[in-house]
Amino acid sequence: MKLKLRRSQQSGMTGTVKFSLYAIVDLDADEEGALKKYKFGKSTVYESPKGAAASDLLRATGGSLSGITATIAAKAMNQILSVNDLVKGKEITCKDINEMIATEEQIREGCHTLSRILYVCEHFEGEEIIDIDPFDPDA
């Protein structure tokens, strides 16, 4: 798996700077096969604080605004990044540079987790030997 990130910025008419991060992931054939077989495409890799807050608010209202509605609303706000989005490529707009850095870190972490999941999927019915260091009471 290879994660490609592209950072960009634009100056607005009022002099504010708008930051965006474009993310796309390249999968090898085995990873792509496991992704399809185990249906991980809808899994969330990133949800912005704004999108998470919107989801939480809509879920908290209950009734007709179910969790599914909250997720759809947050996704419509372009604040949720799924595995499918990453495979196709998607741009996320950030309010400032700090949010862009946090977004990038969360996407990287999500990709590391996905990579580990796909690795495990490819190694079912097998055996893995893991060396465990001896306990060191002075550490």
C-alpha positions in Angstrom: 0.0 0.0 0.0 1.2 3.4 -0.9 -0.4 6.6 0.5 0.0 9.7 -1.6 -0.7 13.1 -0.1 -0.8 16.4 -1.8 -1.1 19.6 0.2 -2.3 22.9 -1.3 -3.4 26.3 -0.2 -5.4 29.1 -1.8 -5.8 32.7 -0.8 -9.4 33.9 -0.5 -10.7 37.3 -1.5 -10.6 38.4 2.1 -7.0 37.5 2.5 -7.6 34.3 4.4 -5.8 31.1 3.4 -7.7 27.9 2.7 -5.8 24.7 3.1 -6.6 21.4 1.5 -5.2 17.9 1.6 -5.7 15.4 -1.3 -5.2 11.8 -0.3 -5.2 8.7 -2.5 -3.9 5.2 -1.8 -2.5 2.6 -4.3 -3.2 -1.0 -3.4 -1.4 -4.0 -4.8 -3.5 -6.8 -6.2 -3.6 -8.9 -3.0 -4.7 -5.8 -0.9 -7.4 -4.9 -3.4 -8.7 -8.5 -3.4 -8.9 -8.6 0.4 -10.6 -5.2 0.4 -13.3 -6.5 -1.9 -13.6 -9.9 -0.2 -14.0 -8.5 3.3 -15.9 -5.4 2.3 -13.8 -2.8 4.1 -14.6 -0.1 1.6 -17.1 1.8 3.8 -14.8 1.8 6.8 -14.0 5.3 8.0 -10.4 6.4 7.8 -10.9 10.0 8.8 -13.7 12.2 10.2 -13.0 15.8 10.8 -13.8 17.4 14.2 -16.6 19.4 12.4 -18.0 16.3 10.8 -17.7 14.3 14.1 -19.5 17.1 15.9 -22.3 17.2 13.3 -22.7 13.4 13.5 -22.8 13.5 17.3 -25.3 16.2 17.4 -27.6 14.5 14.9 -27.3 11.1 16.7 -28.1 12.8 20.0 -31.4 14.2 18.7 -32.6 10.6 18.2 -35.9 9.9 16.6 -35.9 10.2 12.8 -32.3 11.4 12.8 -30.6 8.1 13.3 -26.9 7.2 13.1 -27.2 6.5 9.4 -28.7 10.0 8.8 -26.0 11.5 10.9 -23.3 9.8 8.9 -24.9 10.8 5.6 -25.1 14.4 6.8 -21.5 14.5 7.9 -20.4 12.8 4.6 -22.4 15.5 2.7 -20.4 18.1 4.5 -17.3 16.4 3.0 -15.9 15.6 6.4 -15.7 11.8 6.3 -13.1 9.8 4.4 -13.8 6.2 3.8 -11.5 3.5 2.5 -13.3 3.7 -0.9 -12.7 7.5 -0.9 -9.0 6.9 -0.3 -8.8 4.4 -3.2 -10.6 6.8 -5.5 -8.8 9.9 -4.1 -10.4 12.7 -2.2 -9.6 16.2 -1.2 -10.3 17.5 2.4 -10.5 21.2 3.1 -9.1 22.3 6.4 -9.6 25.6 8.3 -6.0 26.0 9.2 -2.5 24.4 9.0 -2.9 22.7 12.4 -6.1 21.0 11.3 -4.4 19.9 8.1 -1.5 18.4 10.0 -3.9 16.6 12.4 -5.9 15.3 9.4 -2.8 14.0 7.7 -1.7 12.2 10.9 -5.2 10.6 11.3 -5.2 9.5 7.6 -1.7 8.0 8.0 -2.7 6.2 11.2 -5.9 4.9 9.5 -3.8 3.6 6.6 -1.4 1.8 8.9 -4.4 0.1 10.6 -5.9 -0.8 7.3 -2.5 -2.2 6.1 -2.3 -4.4 9.2 -5.9 -5.6 8.7 -5.3 -6.5 5.1 -2.1 -8.3 6.1 -4.0 -10.4 8.6 -6.7 -11.1 6.0 -4.1 -12.5 3.6 -2.6 -14.8 6.3 -5.6 -16.7 7.5 -5.1 -20.4 7.8 -1.4 -19.8 8.5 0.8 -19.5 11.4 2.9 -16.5 12.5 5.8 -16.7 14.8 6.5 -13.6 16.8 9.7 -13.1 18.9 8.9 -11.7 22.3 11.7 -10.0 24.2 12.3 -11.4 27.7 11.0 -9.3 30.6 13.5 -6.7 31.8 12.7 -5.6 35.4 15.1 -2.6 35.0 13.3 -1.2 32.0 
